[in-house]
């Protein structure tokens, strides 16, 4: 069974992975949805939550999944800002 740290690790990795899928869908227009703009707004709100969960998991268990969660959340948090800067240049 997964402990509390294992669940937080999975959630901290799952948040940026799902957001990456939304962003890729937004850029490539694979599936047309009514939530197109939300794919650039959601990382700003959800990635800090995933980051906090990953830090908590790392402090409790010191596992590699938590390190991956921290890195993914930071990278996905920066993607909307990079896209906005790229769009204005």
Buried (B, 14 or more C-beta within 10 A) or exposed (E): EEEEBBEBBBBBBBBBEBBBEBBEBBEEEEEEEEEEEEBBEBBEEBBBEBBBBBBBBBEBBEBEBBBBBBBBBBBBBEBBEEBEEEEEE
